[in-house]
Amino acid sequence: MRQQIQKFGRTLSGMVMPNIGAFIAWGFITALFIPSGWWPHERLAQLVDPMLTYLLPLLIAYTAGRNVAGERGGVTGAVAAVGVIVGSDIPMFIGAMIMGPLAGCTIRWFDRWIEGRVKAGFEMLVSNFSVGILGMLLAILGYGVVGSVVAGLTVLISNGAEIVIRHGLLPLVSVFVEPAKVLFLNNAVNHGIFSPIGIEQARETGQSIMFLLETNPGPGLGVLLACWLFGRGSTRQSAPGAVVIQFFGGIHEIYFPYILARPALILAPIAGSAAGLLFFSLSGAGLVAPASPGSIVSVLAMAPRGQTLVVLLGVLISAAVSLFVASPFVRRASDAESPATGHAAGSPAQPAPGVVGGTAPHPARVPVRKVVFACDAGMGSSALGATRFRKRLADAGIGVLVGNSAADSIPADADVVVCQSLLAARIAGAVKDAELVVIDNFLTDANLDALFARLDRAAERASGVGGAAVKQSENTLPDDAAAPDGGSILRPENIRVGLAPEPKEAAIRRAGELLVAGGYAEPEYVGAMLRREELATTCLGMGIAIPHGTSDARERVLHSGIVVLQYPGGVDFGGEKVHLVVGIAGVGDAHLDILARLSASFEDEELLQRLMTATDPKIIYDNLK
């Protein structure tokens, strides 16, 4: 049930988050140029309503449709959304969130139904007319039915919110909001519920308190300050960095593991949020537009003229109350912890720099028998990391099982889970008994080296004659599929060399479209690859990236396949130059054989350099086939 809720939350977030820049642009225009703005300007203020009424809902509908059915789904979704926009007098954000996915599902169903039935030469005609006709029918449906229903529901919810605010009951909403945030539903709650209501209120009054319900960084700041001031060991050491990331960077997810490790701490952000909302209600404070991310910088930037200090004071009140409530819980936990190690005796170690769960063996999992590498989809970076680490252990004769999985389906018998730092907060909530080792990349990382050294020492102690005496035989994880024919997974025509530098999104899209053209995946898989990159980088270091789809996009994979894009000038993947972009679509573990070959190639610096500079695709193919 929890996984389904999180999946729904990610779906809502996937509609809105790619368009946050447009929301910010509209927010700044609103804050600056409306009559009550910082620099009122009558003509520029005319930009506000068209962006609110048409641009933002259309972007949401297009993104939602594209996430389901590629570009055809996006276009159909935008056409369908026009119906709900015209058929209502209020901004149709919720309507767009309905029509976009509905249009995507409709066009996807149609494409599957006509597959193999269209005569040669009529493909483009059918493709264009199907989008037009289905889009028209959905727009009529949105105009006549969906728009009216959504408008009625929105008015009902808005009136309910006004009654809650009028009677001073808004702080009680914190009892729902803060636990939902800790379950990683923060974006879904904010952009799926509060923002549409707030936008409608701001259209009428110029501001809305709804924009402060989820984005207020004060409650999380109080929890982290308590851990910094009264925590012990690694909890205290990691808190200062988390404060900066959460308060100034707006990444609220950074404080969720601290609460998940001590569930009673959830009372602190609930109290802090309630106190802040009470102050905002009494002072009449609000924001002119959604603040995203929930950084103090974003929040203050969206404060109306003359209310900046009021909003800041409300945030500080939230932080102070949260700190006050959290302090005794953190002190009590610290008193029970070992002064030498900073974690409770007989309980999992608390987060340390670079490692959540500690680097020492988990007290309930000695010796370590199974290591699982986790990424969002469980078929790209984690598969490569597991393949490389398994070979490393096998070469040393260390008998430890090594596997990989998606972040949402980690095996219960895992003793150690390895993941990248951007996924640590999400995985920490799902992993209860296993040790969590956090790394920067799956190929070369000091924490991986430390884990290997620890396993080697354990093997040496177990054998009495050195780690190599413990041979890995039946302890190797069985493959889900026989080693496939390399030629069917990687073909010469799916290798591109000498490509000009371009943004990473363009490179990922190019790789995805090549996978689709090769018959490995459906068009929707391209959008899933871009969404996966937003969750955590697929750059592995050493000039290599392996973009792939999210875990919920596995059903869009038709056959296991790999494409290779070579960029001699490099592609910027978050500050690191990538010269080889290896796009992956995997059914089960059938692509692991190629990943193993890639891993072996990466260890040979001379060969890797040759792959990055080859002018003939056949050179890359011959080395990987």
C-alpha positions as CSV (number, residue, x, y, z in Angstrom):
1,M,0.0,0.0,0.0
2,R,2.8,2.4,0.9
3,Q,4.6,1.7,-2.4
4,Q,1.4,2.4,-4.3
5,I,0.9,5.7,-2.5
6,Q,4.5,6.7,-3.2
7,K,4.1,5.7,-6.8
8,F,1.0,7.9,-7.0
9,G,3.0,10.7,-5.4
10,R,5.8,10.4,-8.0
11,T,3.2,10.4,-10.8
12,L,1.7,13.7,-9.6
13,S,5.2,15.1,-9.0
14,G,6.3,14.0,-12.5
15,M,3.5,16.2,-14.0
16,V,4.5,19.3,-12.2
17,M,8.2,19.2,-11.3
18,P,9.5,19.5,-14.9
19,N,7.5,22.8,-15.2
20,I,8.6,24.4,-11.9
21,G,10.6,26.9,-13.8
22,A,7.5,28.2,-15.5
23,F,5.7,28.5,-12.1
24,I,8.7,30.5,-10.8
25,A,8.6,32.8,-13.8
26,W,4.9,33.4,-13.3
27,G,5.5,33.9,-9.6
28,F,8.1,36.6,-10.2
29,I,6.0,38.4,-12.7
30,T,3.1,38.3,-10.3
31,A,5.2,39.5,-7.3
32,L,6.8,42.3,-9.3
33,F,4.2,43.8,-11.5
34,I,0.7,43.4,-10.1
35,P,-0.8,46.6,-8.6
36,S,0.2,45.4,-5.1
37,G,3.6,44.1,-6.3
38,W,7.1,45.4,-5.7
39,W,7.2,47.5,-9.0
40,P,3.6,47.8,-10.2
41,H,3.4,47.9,-14.0
42,E,0.0,47.9,-15.7
43,R,1.1,46.5,-19.1
44,L,3.5,43.8,-17.8
45,A,0.9,42.8,-15.2
46,Q,-1.2,41.6,-18.2
47,L,1.1,38.6,-18.5
48,V,-0.2,37.2,-15.2
49,D,-3.6,35.9,-16.2
50,P,-2.7,34.3,-19.6
51,M,0.2,32.4,-18.0
52,L,-2.0,31.3,-15.1
53,T,-5.0,30.4,-17.2
54,Y,-3.4,28.8,-20.3
55,L,0.4,28.4,-20.1
56,L,0.7,26.5,-16.8
57,P,-2.2,24.1,-17.2
58,L,-1.1,23.3,-20.8
59,L,2.4,22.6,-19.7
60,I,1.2,20.2,-17.0
61,A,-1.2,18.4,-19.4
62,Y,1.5,18.1,-22.1
63,T,4.1,16.8,-19.6
64,A,1.6,14.3,-18.1
65,G,0.6,13.0,-21.5
66,R,4.2,12.7,-22.7
67,N,5.1,10.8,-19.5
68,V,2.4,8.2,-20.5
69,A,2.7,8.1,-24.3
70,G,5.7,10.1,-25.5
71,E,5.3,13.1,-27.8
72,R,2.0,11.9,-29.2
73,G,0.6,11.7,-25.7
74,G,1.9,15.1,-24.9
75,V,0.3,16.8,-27.9
76,T,-3.0,15.0,-27.3
77,G,-2.9,15.9,-23.6
78,A,-2.4,19.6,-24.4
79,V,-5.3,19.6,-26.9
80,A,-7.6,17.8,-24.4
81,A,-6.7,20.3,-21.6
82,V,-8.0,23.2,-23.7
83,G,-11.5,21.8,-23.1
84,V,-11.3,22.0,-19.4
85,I,-9.6,25.4,-19.5
86,V,-12.3,27.0,-21.7
87,G,-15.1,25.2,-19.9
88,S,-14.2,26.7,-16.5
89,D,-13.7,30.1,-15.0
90,I,-11.0,29.0,-12.7
91,P,-7.4,27.9,-13.4
92,M,-7.6,24.2,-14.4
93,F,-4.5,22.7,-12.8
94,I,-6.4,19.7,-11.4
95,G,-8.3,19.4,-14.7
96,A,-4.9,19.3,-16.6
97,M,-3.7,16.6,-14.2
98,I,-6.7,14.6,-15.2
99,M,-6.8,15.2,-19.0
100,G,-3.1,14.8,-19.5
101,P,-2.8,11.2,-18.3
102,L,-6.2,10.4,-19.8
103,A,-5.1,11.6,-23.2
104,G,-1.8,9.7,-22.9
105,C,-3.6,6.4,-22.0
106,T,-6.1,6.9,-24.8
107,I,-3.5,7.5,-27.5
108,R,-1.4,4.6,-26.2
109,W,-4.4,2.3,-26.3
110,F,-5.2,3.4,-29.9
111,D,-1.6,2.9,-31.0
112,R,-1.6,-0.7,-29.6
113,W,-5.0,-1.4,-31.2
114,I,-3.9,-0.3,-34.8
115,E,-0.5,-2.0,-34.5
116,G,0.0,-4.1,-37.6
117,R,-3.3,-3.0,-39.1
118,V,-2.2,0.1,-41.0
119,K,-1.2,-0.3,-44.7
120,A,2.2,0.8,-45.7
121,G,2.3,4.4,-46.8
122,F,-0.6,5.5,-44.5
123,E,1.3,5.5,-41.2
124,M,1.8,9.3,-41.1
125,L,-1.8,10.0,-42.1
126,V,-3.2,7.7,-39.4
127,S,-0.7,9.1,-36.8
128,N,-1.6,12.7,-37.4
129,F,-5.4,12.2,-37.7
130,S,-5.6,10.0,-34.7
131,V,-4.0,12.7,-32.5
132,G,-6.3,15.3,-34.0
133,I,-9.5,13.3,-33.7
134,L,-8.9,11.9,-30.3
135,G,-7.6,15.2,-29.0
136,M,-10.8,16.9,-30.3
137,L,-13.1,14.3,-28.6
138,L,-11.2,14.6,-25.3
139,A,-11.4,18.4,-25.5
140,I,-15.2,18.2,-25.9
141,L,-15.3,15.8,-23.0
142,G,-13.2,18.1,-20.9
143,Y,-15.4,21.1,-21.9
144,G,-18.7,19.5,-21.2
145,V,-18.0,17.2,-18.2
146,V,-14.6,17.2,-16.6
147,G,-14.2,21.0,-16.4
148,S,-17.5,21.4,-14.7
149,V,-16.9,18.6,-12.2
150,V,-13.4,19.8,-11.3
151,A,-14.6,23.4,-11.0
152,G,-17.3,22.3,-8.6
153,L,-14.8,20.3,-6.5
154,T,-12.3,23.1,-6.5
155,V,-14.9,25.6,-5.3
156,L,-16.0,23.1,-2.6
157,I,-12.5,22.5,-1.4
158,S,-11.6,26.3,-1.5
159,N,-14.7,27.1,0.5
160,G,-13.8,24.4,3.0
161,A,-10.3,25.8,3.3
162,E,-11.7,29.3,3.9
163,I,-13.9,28.0,6.7
164,V,-10.9,26.3,8.3
165,I,-8.9,29.5,8.0
166,R,-11.8,31.7,9.3
167,H,-12.2,29.5,12.4
168,G,-8.5,29.4,13.1
169,L,-8.3,25.6,12.5
170,L,-5.7,25.7,9.8
171,P,-2.9,24.6,12.2
172,L,-4.6,21.2,12.5
173,V,-3.7,20.5,8.9
174,S,-0.1,20.0,10.1
175,V,-1.2,16.6,11.6
176,F,-1.7,15.4,8.0
177,V,1.0,17.4,6.2
178,E,4.1,16.6,8.1
179,P,3.7,12.7,8.3
180,A,2.8,12.8,4.5
181,K,6.1,14.7,3.9
182,V,8.1,12.1,5.8
183,L,6.6,9.4,3.6
184,F,8.0,11.3,0.6
185,L,4.6,12.6,-0.5
186,N,5.7,16.3,-0.1
187,N,5.6,17.1,-3.8
188,A,2.3,15.3,-4.3
189,V,0.7,17.1,-1.4
190,N,2.1,20.5,-2.3
191,H,1.6,20.6,-6.1
192,G,-1.4,18.2,-6.2
193,I,-3.6,19.8,-3.5
194,F,-2.3,23.0,-2.0
195,S,-0.9,24.9,-5.0
196,P,-4.1,24.7,-7.2
197,I,-6.2,26.0,-4.2
198,G,-3.6,28.7,-3.4
199,I,-3.4,29.9,-7.0
200,E,-7.1,30.4,-7.1
201,Q,-7.0,32.3,-3.9
202,A,-4.1,34.4,-5.0
203,R,-5.9,35.3,-8.2
204,E,-8.6,36.9,-6.1
205,T,-6.7,38.3,-3.1
206,G,-3.1,38.6,-4.4
207,Q,-1.7,36.0,-1.9
208,S,-2.5,32.7,-0.2
209,I,-1.5,31.0,3.0
210,M,-1.8,27.7,1.1
211,F,1.6,28.2,-0.4
212,L,3.1,28.0,3.1
213,L,1.5,24.8,4.3
214,E,4.1,22.4,2.9
215,T,7.0,24.6,1.8
216,N,7.8,26.2,5.2
217,P,11.4,25.1,5.9
218,G,11.1,26.0,9.6
219,P,9.8,22.6,11.0
220,G,12.6,20.6,9.4
221,L,15.2,23.2,10.4
222,G,14.2,22.7,14.1
223,V,14.6,18.9,13.9
224,L,18.0,19.2,12.4
225,L,19.1,21.9,14.9
226,A,18.1,19.6,17.7
227,C,20.2,16.8,16.2
228,W,23.1,19.2,15.8
229,L,22.9,20.7,19.3
230,F,21.9,17.6,21.4
231,G,22.7,14.6,19.2
232,R,25.8,12.5,19.6
233,G,28.4,10.9,17.3
234,S,27.5,10.7,13.6
235,T,24.0,12.1,14.1
236,R,25.6,15.4,15.3
237,Q,28.3,15.3,12.7
238,S,26.0,15.0,9.8
239,A,23.4,17.6,10.9
240,P,25.2,20.8,10.0
241,G,25.5,19.9,6.4
242,A,21.9,18.8,6.4
243,V,20.8,22.2,7.8
244,V,22.4,24.0,4.9
245,I,20.9,21.6,2.3
246,Q,17.4,21.8,3.8
247,F,17.1,25.4,4.8
248,F,18.9,27.1,2.0
249,G,18.7,24.5,-0.7
250,G,15.1,23.6,-0.1
251,I,15.7,19.8,-0.1
252,H,13.3,18.8,2.7
253,E,14.0,15.1,2.1
254,I,17.3,15.4,3.8
255,Y,15.7,15.5,7.3
256,F,13.3,12.7,6.7
257,P,15.7,9.9,7.7
258,Y,16.4,11.6,11.1
259,I,12.7,11.2,11.9
260,L,12.3,7.7,10.4
261,A,15.2,6.6,12.7
262,R,13.3,8.0,15.7
263,P,9.5,8.1,14.8
264,A,8.6,10.0,17.9
265,L,10.4,13.0,16.4
266,I,7.5,13.5,14.0
267,L,5.8,15.4,16.8
268,A,8.4,18.2,16.4
269,P,7.7,19.2,12.8
270,I,3.9,18.8,13.5
271,A,4.1,21.3,16.4
272,G,6.5,23.6,14.5
273,S,4.3,23.7,11.4
274,A,1.1,24.2,13.5
275,A,2.8,27.2,15.3
276,G,3.9,28.7,12.1
277,L,0.5,28.4,10.5
278,L,-1.2,29.9,13.6
279,F,1.1,32.9,13.3
280,F,0.6,33.2,9.5
281,S,-3.2,33.1,10.1
282,L,-3.2,35.7,12.8
283,S,-0.9,38.0,10.8
284,G,-2.6,37.5,7.5
285,A,0.6,36.4,5.8
286,G,0.8,34.4,2.6
287,L,2.8,34.1,-0.6
288,V,1.9,35.4,-4.1
289,A,2.8,32.1,-5.8
290,P,4.2,28.6,-5.1
291,A,7.7,28.6,-3.5
292,S,9.6,25.7,-5.0
293,P,11.8,24.3,-3.8
294,G,11.0,24.9,-0.2
295,S,14.1,27.0,0.5
296,I,14.0,30.1,2.7
297,V,15.3,32.0,-0.4
298,S,12.3,30.8,-2.5
299,V,9.8,31.5,0.3
300,L,11.0,35.1,0.9
301,A,11.2,35.7,-2.9
302,M,7.4,34.9,-3.2
303,A,6.4,37.0,-0.1
304,P,4.2,40.0,-1.0
305,R,5.7,43.5,-0.7
306,G,5.8,44.6,2.9
307,Q,5.4,41.0,4.3
308,T,9.0,39.7,3.9
309,L,9.8,40.1,7.6
310,V,6.4,38.7,8.7
311,V,7.0,35.5,6.6
312,L,10.5,35.2,7.9
313,L,9.3,35.6,11.5
314,G,6.7,32.8,10.9
315,V,9.4,30.5,9.6
316,L,11.7,31.2,12.6
317,I,8.7,30.6,15.0
318,S,8.2,27.2,13.3
319,A,11.9,26.4,13.7
320,A,12.0,27.4,17.4
321,V,8.9,25.4,18.3
322,S,10.1,22.3,16.4
323,L,13.6,22.6,18.1
324,F,11.9,22.9,21.5
325,V,9.8,19.8,21.0
326,A,12.5,17.7,19.3
327,S,15.2,18.4,21.9
328,P,14.1,16.1,24.6
329,F,13.6,13.2,22.2
330,V,17.1,13.7,20.8
331,R,18.6,14.0,24.3
332,R,16.9,10.9,25.4
333,A,18.2,9.0,22.4
334,S,21.7,10.4,22.9
335,D,21.7,9.2,26.6
336,A,21.0,5.7,25.4
337,E,23.8,5.8,22.8
338,S,27.3,4.6,23.3
339,P,29.6,7.6,23.8
340,A,32.4,6.0,21.8
341,T,30.3,5.1,18.7
342,G,27.4,7.5,18.8
343,H,24.8,4.8,18.2
344,A,22.7,2.8,20.5
345,A,24.0,-0.5,21.6
346,G,22.3,-3.3,19.9
347,S,20.7,-1.0,17.3
348,P,21.6,0.1,13.8
349,A,24.3,2.7,13.6
350,Q,23.0,6.2,12.7
351,P,24.0,8.2,9.6
352,A,27.6,9.0,9.2
353,P,29.4,11.1,6.6
354,G,29.0,9.2,3.4
355,V,27.3,6.2,5.1
356,V,23.8,6.0,6.4
357,G,23.7,3.1,8.8
358,G,27.5,3.2,9.5
359,T,30.4,1.3,8.1
360,A,30.7,-1.2,10.9
361,P,28.9,-4.5,10.4
362,H,25.2,-4.3,11.3
363,P,24.9,-5.9,14.8
364,A,22.0,-8.2,13.7
365,R,23.7,-9.1,10.4
366,V,27.2,-10.6,11.3
367,P,28.6,-12.0,9.1
368,V,27.5,-10.2,6.0
369,R,26.0,-12.7,3.6
370,K,24.2,-10.6,1.0
371,V,25.0,-7.1,-0.5
372,V,22.4,-5.4,-2.7
373,F,23.1,-2.5,-4.9
374,A,20.0,-0.3,-5.3
375,C,19.0,2.4,-7.8
376,D,15.6,3.8,-8.8
377,A,14.9,1.2,-11.5
378,G,17.3,-1.6,-10.4
379,M,18.6,-2.2,-13.9
380,G,21.2,0.4,-14.8
381,S,23.8,1.9,-12.4
382,S,23.0,-0.6,-9.6
383,A,23.3,-3.6,-12.0
384,L,26.7,-2.3,-13.2
385,G,27.8,-1.7,-9.7
386,A,26.7,-5.1,-8.5
387,T,28.4,-6.8,-11.5
388,R,31.7,-5.0,-10.8
389,F,31.6,-5.6,-7.0
390,R,30.7,-9.3,-7.5
391,K,33.7,-9.8,-9.8
392,R,35.9,-8.0,-7.2
393,L,34.8,-10.3,-4.5
394,A,35.0,-13.4,-6.7
395,D,38.6,-12.5,-7.6
396,A,39.4,-12.3,-3.9
397,G,37.6,-15.5,-3.2
398,I,35.1,-13.9,-0.9
399,G,31.8,-15.8,-0.6
400,V,29.2,-13.0,-0.3
401,L,26.1,-12.8,-2.4
402,V,25.9,-9.7,-4.5
403,G,22.7,-8.6,-6.3
404,N,20.9,-5.4,-7.4
405,S,17.3,-4.2,-7.1
406,A,15.0,-1.2,-7.5
407,A,14.9,1.2,-4.6
408,D,11.2,0.3,-3.9
409,S,11.8,-3.5,-3.8
410,I,14.9,-4.2,-1.8
411,P,15.0,-7.8,-0.6
412,A,14.2,-8.3,3.1
413,D,17.3,-10.6,3.5
414,A,19.8,-7.9,2.4
415,D,22.5,-7.4,5.0
416,V,24.1,-4.3,3.3
417,V,22.4,-2.0,0.8
418,V,24.5,0.3,-1.4
419,C,23.0,3.3,-3.1
420,Q,23.9,6.8,-4.3
421,S,23.5,9.7,-1.9
422,L,20.5,11.3,-3.7
423,L,18.5,8.1,-3.0
424,A,19.7,7.6,0.6
425,A,16.8,9.5,2.2
426,R,14.2,7.5,0.2
427,I,15.8,4.1,0.8
428,A,16.5,4.8,4.5
429,G,12.8,4.8,5.1
430,A,12.4,1.4,3.5
431,V,15.4,-0.4,4.9
432,K,15.0,-1.3,8.6
433,D,17.5,-4.0,9.4
434,A,20.1,-3.7,6.7
435,E,23.1,-1.4,6.8
436,L,23.0,1.4,4.3
437,V,26.2,2.4,2.5
438,V,26.0,5.6,0.6
439,I,28.3,6.3,-2.3
440,D,28.9,8.9,-5.0
441,N,29.2,6.5,-7.9
442,F,29.0,2.7,-8.4
443,L,32.5,2.4,-10.0
444,T,35.0,4.1,-7.8
445,D,34.2,5.2,-4.3
446,A,36.0,5.2,-0.9
447,N,33.1,3.7,0.9
448,L,32.9,0.8,-1.5
449,D,36.6,0.2,-0.9
450,A,36.0,0.2,2.8
451,L,33.2,-2.3,2.4
452,F,35.4,-4.6,0.4
453,A,38.2,-4.3,2.9
454,R,35.8,-5.2,5.7
455,L,34.4,-8.2,3.9
456,D,38.0,-9.3,3.1
457,R,39.0,-9.1,6.8
458,A,35.9,-11.0,7.8
459,A,36.7,-13.8,5.3
460,E,40.3,-13.9,6.6
461,R,39.1,-14.3,10.1
462,A,36.6,-17.0,9.1
463,S,39.2,-19.0,7.2
464,G,42.2,-18.4,9.4
465,V,44.5,-18.4,6.4
466,G,43.4,-15.4,4.4
467,G,40.4,-14.1,2.5
468,A,41.3,-16.0,-0.6
469,A,40.8,-19.3,1.2
470,V,37.0,-18.8,1.2
471,K,35.9,-19.7,-2.3
472,Q,32.8,-18.4,-3.9
473,S,30.8,-21.3,-5.4
474,E,27.2,-21.9,-4.6
475,N,27.0,-18.5,-2.9
476,T,26.9,-16.6,-6.2
477,L,23.5,-15.2,-7.0
478,P,21.9,-17.1,-9.8
479,D,21.3,-15.2,-13.0
480,D,17.7,-14.7,-14.0
481,A,18.5,-15.4,-17.7
482,A,21.1,-17.2,-19.7
483,A,23.8,-15.0,-21.1
484,P,22.2,-13.5,-24.2
485,D,23.7,-13.2,-27.7
486,G,25.5,-9.9,-27.5
487,G,24.6,-9.1,-31.1
488,S,20.9,-9.0,-30.3
489,I,21.4,-6.6,-27.4
490,L,24.0,-4.3,-29.0
491,R,24.0,-3.8,-32.7
492,P,26.4,-1.8,-34.8
493,E,23.7,0.5,-36.1
494,N,22.9,1.4,-32.4
495,I,26.3,3.0,-31.9
496,R,26.9,6.7,-32.7
497,V,30.4,8.3,-32.6
498,G,31.7,11.8,-33.0
499,L,28.6,13.5,-31.7
500,A,28.7,17.2,-30.9
501,P,28.3,18.3,-27.3
502,E,24.7,18.9,-26.2
503,P,22.8,19.2,-22.9
504,K,22.5,16.0,-21.0
505,E,18.7,16.0,-21.4
506,A,19.2,16.0,-25.2
507,A,21.7,13.2,-25.0
508,I,19.4,11.1,-22.8
509,R,16.5,11.7,-25.2
510,R,18.7,10.8,-28.2
511,A,19.7,7.5,-26.4
512,G,16.0,6.8,-25.6
513,E,14.8,7.5,-29.1
514,L,17.5,5.2,-30.5
515,L,16.3,2.4,-28.1
516,V,12.7,3.0,-29.4
517,A,13.9,3.0,-33.0
518,G,15.8,-0.3,-32.4
519,G,12.6,-1.9,-31.2
520,Y,13.8,-2.3,-27.6
521,A,11.2,0.0,-25.9
522,E,8.0,1.9,-26.4
523,P,8.1,5.7,-26.9
524,E,7.0,6.3,-23.3
525,Y,10.3,4.9,-22.1
526,V,12.1,8.1,-23.3
527,G,10.2,10.2,-20.8
528,A,10.9,7.6,-18.1
529,M,14.7,7.9,-18.8
530,L,14.5,11.7,-18.3
531,R,12.5,11.3,-15.1
532,R,15.1,8.8,-13.8
533,E,17.8,11.4,-14.3
534,E,15.9,13.9,-12.2
535,L,15.9,11.4,-9.3
536,A,19.6,10.8,-9.2
537,T,22.4,11.1,-11.8
538,T,23.3,8.1,-13.9
539,C,26.8,9.4,-14.3
540,L,29.2,6.7,-13.0
541,G,32.4,8.7,-13.2
542,M,35.3,8.0,-15.5
543,G,33.5,9.7,-18.3
544,I,30.6,7.2,-18.4
545,A,26.8,7.5,-17.9
546,I,24.2,4.8,-18.3
547,P,20.7,6.5,-18.5
548,H,17.8,4.2,-18.2
549,G,14.1,4.3,-17.2
550,T,12.4,4.5,-13.8
551,S,11.3,1.3,-12.1
552,D,7.7,1.8,-13.1
553,A,8.7,1.9,-16.8
554,R,9.8,-1.7,-17.0
555,E,6.6,-2.6,-18.7
556,R,7.6,-0.2,-21.5
557,V,10.6,-2.4,-22.4
558,L,10.0,-4.8,-25.2
559,H,13.4,-6.4,-25.5
560,S,16.7,-6.0,-23.7
561,G,19.0,-3.6,-25.6
562,I,21.8,-1.2,-25.2
563,V,22.8,1.8,-27.4
564,V,26.1,3.7,-27.2
565,L,26.6,7.4,-27.9
566,Q,30.1,8.8,-28.0
567,Y,30.8,12.5,-27.3
568,P,34.5,13.3,-27.8
569,G,33.9,16.8,-26.5
570,G,31.8,15.5,-23.6
571,V,28.4,16.1,-22.1
572,D,28.0,17.9,-18.8
573,F,26.3,15.6,-16.3
574,G,26.0,17.8,-13.3
575,G,29.6,19.1,-13.4
576,E,31.3,16.0,-14.7
577,K,32.1,15.4,-18.4
578,V,30.7,12.3,-19.9
579,H,32.1,10.9,-23.2
580,L,30.2,7.6,-23.4
581,V,26.4,7.6,-22.9
582,V,25.2,4.0,-22.7
583,G,21.4,3.9,-22.9
584,I,19.8,0.8,-21.4
585,A,16.5,-1.0,-21.7
586,G,16.5,-4.3,-19.8
587,V,14.0,-7.1,-19.4
588,G,14.9,-8.9,-16.2
589,D,18.7,-9.2,-15.9
590,A,19.3,-10.1,-19.6
591,H,21.4,-7.0,-20.1
592,L,23.9,-7.8,-17.3
593,D,26.2,-9.7,-19.6
594,I,26.9,-6.5,-21.6
595,L,27.2,-4.5,-18.4
596,A,29.8,-7.0,-17.2
597,R,31.7,-6.5,-20.4
598,L,31.5,-2.7,-20.0
599,S,32.7,-3.0,-16.5
600,A,35.7,-5.0,-17.6
601,S,36.4,-2.5,-20.4
602,F,36.3,0.4,-17.9
603,E,39.1,-1.2,-15.9
604,D,41.4,-1.0,-18.9
605,E,42.2,2.8,-19.2
606,E,43.8,2.4,-22.6
607,L,40.8,0.6,-24.0
608,L,38.4,3.0,-22.4
609,Q,40.3,5.9,-24.0
610,R,40.1,4.1,-27.3
611,L,36.3,3.7,-26.9
612,M,35.9,7.4,-26.1
613,T,37.8,8.5,-29.2
614,A,37.0,5.9,-31.8
615,T,35.9,7.2,-35.1
616,D,34.4,4.0,-36.3
617,P,31.4,2.4,-34.5
618,K,32.7,-1.0,-35.4
619,I,35.7,-0.5,-33.0
620,I,33.2,0.0,-30.1
621,Y,31.1,-2.9,-31.2
622,D,34.0,-5.3,-31.6
623,N,35.2,-4.6,-28.1
624,L,31.7,-5.0,-26.5
625,K,30.0,-7.7,-28.6
